[in-house]
Amino acid sequence: MARNIKIKMARAELNYPQKTLADKVGVSRQTINAIEQGDYNPSINLCKNICKVLGKTLDELFWEE
């Protein structure tokens, strides 16, 4: 699984540390870290929640080219 740099970049745009994003979507900081590292494949509901919090679409954050 590829690293998800897009989430990290979207977090940086909002100055959110992993813990802030994790708290807003209801998961642990470790889960956000694992998603960004490509070690965890989130559910569609978690993907949607991350997108909502970061103000991005599913395509913008999760579409692999």
C-alpha positions as CSV (number, residue, x, y, z in Angstrom):
1,M,0.0,0.0,0.0
2,A,1.3,3.4,-0.9
3,R,2.0,6.2,1.6
4,N,-0.7,8.8,1.7
5,I,1.1,12.1,1.4
6,K,-2.1,13.8,0.3
7,I,-3.6,13.6,3.8
8,K,-0.4,14.8,5.4
9,M,-0.3,17.8,3.0
10,A,-4.0,18.6,3.7
11,R,-3.3,18.5,7.4
12,A,-0.4,20.8,7.0
13,E,-2.6,23.3,5.1
14,L,-4.8,23.6,8.2
15,N,-1.9,23.4,10.7
16,Y,-3.4,20.2,12.2
17,P,-1.1,17.8,13.9
18,Q,-2.0,14.1,13.6
19,K,-3.6,14.2,17.1
20,T,-6.0,17.0,16.1
21,L,-7.2,15.2,12.9
22,A,-7.5,12.0,14.9
23,D,-9.6,13.7,17.6
24,K,-11.9,15.3,15.0
25,V,-12.6,12.0,13.2
26,G,-12.8,9.9,16.3
27,V,-9.7,7.7,15.9
28,S,-6.3,7.5,17.6
29,R,-3.3,9.4,16.4
30,Q,-1.6,6.1,15.7
31,T,-4.4,5.3,13.2
32,I,-3.8,8.6,11.3
33,N,-0.1,7.8,11.3
34,A,-0.7,4.3,9.9
35,I,-3.0,5.7,7.2
36,E,-0.4,8.3,6.2
37,Q,2.4,5.6,6.2
38,G,0.3,3.3,4.1
39,D,0.1,0.6,6.8
40,Y,-3.7,0.8,7.3
41,N,-6.5,0.8,4.8
42,P,-9.3,2.9,6.3
43,S,-13.0,2.2,5.9
44,I,-15.0,4.3,3.5
45,N,-16.7,6.0,6.4
46,L,-13.4,6.9,8.0
47,C,-12.2,8.2,4.6
48,K,-15.4,10.3,4.3
49,N,-14.9,11.7,7.8
50,I,-11.2,12.6,7.1
51,C,-12.3,14.4,3.9
52,K,-15.0,16.3,5.7
53,V,-12.7,17.5,8.4
54,L,-9.9,18.5,5.9
55,G,-12.3,20.1,3.4
56,K,-11.3,17.7,0.5
57,T,-13.0,15.2,-1.7
58,L,-12.4,11.5,-1.7
59,D,-10.8,11.8,-5.1
60,E,-8.4,14.5,-3.8
61,L,-7.2,12.5,-0.9
62,F,-7.6,8.8,-1.8
63,W,-7.5,8.4,-5.6
64,E,-4.4,6.7,-6.7
65,E,-3.0,7.7,-10.0
